[in-house]
Amino acid sequence: MAVIGARPASVLGDLRWGVRRAPRPRTGPSTGGYRLRRTALRRRRAAGLSLALVAISVAVLLSSLYLTQSSRIASTGYEITTLEARLEILQAERQELLLQIGQAQSPATIEARALELGLTTLTGASVHFASPLSDRHP
């Protein structure tokens, strides 16, 4: 038994009776058909793998954008709630200040404050008005 290449040949395979077979036609520039099929299979697998990696990358990108937007929306909502509470506090302070202004402008409060400062009411005899003619030349 003789060994051809890496596999054993059969007994009849060794006896060719002096006839040589014609070489098999090659399918391609310099490689056999098996190599072409194997290379094409590798290319298809690589294309499928790269397509899967692109799909995974797009999914990761979209999910990260979604999470970023949802966290931004949540933080904006929290900020809106905080600002609305602050607005209510400021509106209450404004109402209180308007009440204090109204009380300070009332005639009773003004009169009481004037008496505290020692001011008295004026009588009609103590008031002197200037005549319009006194502003002109003599």
C-alpha positions, 0 to 999 in steps of 0.5 A, a space after each residue: 500500500 502506498 501513500 499518496 499525499 496525506 491519505 492512504 490509497 487503495 490497492 487498486 488505486 496504486 495499480 494504474 496499469 500504466 495509464 495516467 489520468 488527465 489532470 482535473 480542470 481548475 476552476 479559477 486562476 490558480 486555485 482549486 474549486 475547493 479553495 474557492 468554495 472555502 474562500 467564498 464561505 469565509 467571505 459570507 461568514 465575514 460579511 454576516 459577522 460584520 453585518 451583525 456587528 453593525 446592527 449591534 453597534 446601531 442598537 447600542 447607539 440608539 439605546 444610549 441616545 434613548 437613555 440620554 434623552 430619558 434622563 435629560 427629560 427626567 432632570 428637566 421635569 425635576 427642575 420644572 417642579 423645583 422652579 414651580 415650587 419656588 414660583 409659588 413661594 415668590 408669589 406668596 411673598 409678593 402678595 405679602 409685600 403688596 399687603 404691607 404696601 397697602 397698609 402703609 399707604 392707608 391714611 390711619 397708618 400715615 397719621 399715626 406715624 406722623 404723630 410718632 415723629 412729632 408732626 402736627 396737623 396744619 391749620 388754615 391760618 398757618 398756610 400761605 400760598 404764593 400768588 401767581 403774580 409774584 413769580 413775574 418781574 416787579 
